[in-house]
Amino acid sequence: MQTAIRVFVKLAFVALLIISIDAVTLAQGRGHGAGGGPPAGAGNGGGGVDRGISTSSDRSNGRADSGRGTASDRSNGRSDAGLDRARLQRENSEHADNELRSHPNLATNLHTTANNLRSGYQAALATNPNLTFGQFVAATRLGANLGRTHPNITTSAILNGLAAGKSIGRTLQDLGLGKPEAKEAQKRAEREIKDARRS
């Protein structure tokens, strides 16, 4: 009887041992299955999103690379030019904000407001993203100084000349001023702006 009990206990122990080994093996198998693998950002030396971008070309047999270049190709570079234009507008707009902060009395001394200068400049940038804030302020002053005696010389007319790639002096001459008169008008505007910054 005791021998039978001993055999039964040994068999039960062996059965438990086999079940335990199977359970461990099954758990490890699950860890490497669909839900396993390295966490996002681990392995392959990269972090989640970057790793996905860097491997997208391999996984799509190069289609991802061609897709990223398609927008630029199909628009003959217009999408790139649009991004550059927007970036330049933003940078110039930020420069204007810095200028107005650094010289809080500039607008008042030029008989306008900071909001008027800011909004006018942003509107002008939509047409000419290369326009500097200094050029805009000069055009504003010249329009105010010359508009009374030369009705066709307005801030808008000067800005249009700048947008066409002309200098302020050339624009003033095209609008009817002689060369010496255009130079004198520019010097006066520069003097006024300098004094307004200093005050």
C-alpha positions in Angstrom: 0.0 0.0 0.0 2.8 2.4 0.9 4.6 1.6 -2.3 1.5 2.5 -4.3 1.2 5.8 -2.4 4.9 6.6 -3.1 4.4 5.8 -6.9 1.3 8.0 -7.0 3.1 11.0 -5.3 6.1 10.7 -7.7 3.7 10.6 -10.7 1.8 13.6 -9.4 5.1 15.5 -8.8 6.3 14.7 -12.4 2.9 15.8 -13.8 3.1 19.2 -11.9 6.7 19.7 -13.2 5.6 19.2 -16.8 2.6 21.5 -16.4 4.9 24.2 -14.9 7.4 23.9 -17.8 4.6 24.2 -20.4 3.2 27.3 -18.7 6.6 29.1 -18.7 7.2 28.2 -22.4 3.8 29.4 -23.4 4.3 32.8 -21.6 7.6 33.3 -23.4 6.1 32.5 -26.7 3.4 35.1 -26.2 6.0 37.7 -25.3 7.6 37.3 -28.7 4.3 37.1 -30.6 2.0 39.8 -32.0 1.9 41.7 -28.8 5.6 41.4 -28.0 8.7 42.9 -29.5 10.7 45.9 -28.4 8.7 48.9 -27.2 8.3 52.0 -29.3 11.6 53.8 -29.5 13.7 50.7 -28.5 16.0 48.8 -30.8 17.3 49.8 -34.2 18.9 52.8 -32.4 15.9 55.0 -33.0 13.0 56.6 -31.3 9.4 55.8 -32.2 8.4 58.2 -35.0 11.9 58.6 -36.4 12.3 54.9 -36.6 9.1 54.6 -38.5 10.0 57.4 -40.9 13.5 56.0 -41.5 12.2 52.5 -42.3 9.2 53.6 -44.3 11.2 53.7 -47.5 12.5 50.1 -47.0 9.0 48.8 -46.1 7.4 50.4 -49.1 10.2 49.6 -51.6 11.0 53.3 -52.0 7.4 54.5 -52.5 7.5 56.6 -49.4 10.5 58.6 -50.6 8.9 59.2 -54.0 5.6 60.2 -52.2 7.4 62.8 -50.1 9.0 64.3 -53.2 5.8 64.2 -55.3 4.2 67.4 -53.9 7.3 69.4 -54.9 7.6 67.8 -58.3 3.9 68.1 -59.3 3.9 71.8 -58.3 7.1 72.5 -60.1 8.6 73.5 -56.8 5.7 75.8 -55.8 5.1 73.9 -52.6 8.7 74.5 -51.5 8.5 78.2 -52.6 5.3 78.5 -50.6 7.0 77.2 -47.5 10.0 79.5 -48.0 7.6 82.5 -48.5 5.6 81.7 -45.4 8.8 81.3 -43.4 10.2 84.6 -44.6 6.9 86.4 -43.8 6.9 85.0 -40.3 10.6 86.0 -39.7 10.0 89.5 -41.0 6.9 89.8 -38.9 8.7 88.7 -35.8 11.5 91.2 -36.5 8.8 94.0 -36.7 7.4 93.0 -33.3 10.9 93.1 -31.8 11.5 96.5 -33.3 8.3 97.9 -32.0 9.1 96.5 -28.5 12.6 97.8 -28.5 11.4 101.3 -29.6 8.0 101.8 -27.9 7.7 105.4 -28.9 8.5 104.8 -32.6 4.9 104.7 -33.8 3.8 107.6 -31.7 6.6 109.8 -32.9 5.7 109.0 -36.5 2.1 110.1 -35.8 0.6 106.6 -36.0 0.1 103.6 -33.7 2.1 100.4 -33.2 -1.1 98.4 -34.2 -1.4 100.4 -37.4 2.3 99.8 -38.3 2.0 96.1 -37.4 -1.2 95.4 -39.3 -0.1 97.5 -42.3 3.2 95.7 -42.4 1.6 92.2 -42.2 -0.7 93.1 -45.1 2.2 94.3 -47.2 4.1 91.1 -46.4 1.3 89.1 -48.0 2.2 90.8 -51.3 6.0 91.1 -50.8 7.4 88.7 -48.2 10.9 90.2 -48.9 9.8 93.6 -47.6 11.7 94.7 -44.5 10.1 96.5 -41.7 12.5 99.4 -42.2 11.4 99.7 -45.9 7.8 99.7 -44.8 8.3 102.4 -42.2 10.2 104.5 -44.8 7.4 104.0 -47.3 4.9 105.1 -44.7 6.9 108.3 -43.9 7.5 109.2 -47.5 3.8 108.7 -48.3 2.9 111.0 -45.4 5.5 113.7 -46.3 5.0 113.7 -50.1 1.3 112.9 -50.5 0.2 116.4 -49.9 2.2 117.9 -52.7 2.3 114.8 -54.9 -1.0 113.0 -54.7 0.2 110.0 -56.7 3.0 109.3 -54.2 1.3 107.2 -51.6 2.5 104.5 -49.3 0.8 101.9 -51.4 2.4 103.2 -54.6 5.9 103.1 -53.0 5.2 99.5 -51.7 4.1 98.5 -55.2 7.4 99.7 -56.5 9.3 97.7 -53.9 7.3 94.6 -54.6 8.3 95.0 -58.3 11.9 94.9 -57.3 12.7 98.6 -57.5 14.5 100.7 -54.9 12.7 103.4 -53.0 14.7 106.1 -54.9 13.8 104.5 -58.3 10.1 104.2 -57.3 10.0 107.9 -56.3 11.5 108.9 -59.6 9.0 106.7 -61.5 6.2 108.5 -59.5 7.4 111.9 -60.8 10.1 113.2 -58.5 13.5 114.3 -59.9 16.6 112.4 -58.7 17.8 115.2 -56.3 14.3 115.6 -54.9 13.9 111.8 -54.4 17.3 111.7 -52.5 16.3 114.7 -50.3 12.9 113.1 -49.5 14.6 109.8 -48.5 17.1 111.7 -46.3 14.3 113.5 -44.6 12.4 110.3 -43.9 15.5 108.5 -42.7 16.2 111.4 -40.3 12.6 111.4 -38.9 12.7 107.6 -38.4 16.1 107.8 -36.7 14.8 110.6 -34.3 11.6 108.6 -33.6 13.7 105.5 -32.6 15.9 107.5 -30.4 13.1 109.3 -28.5 
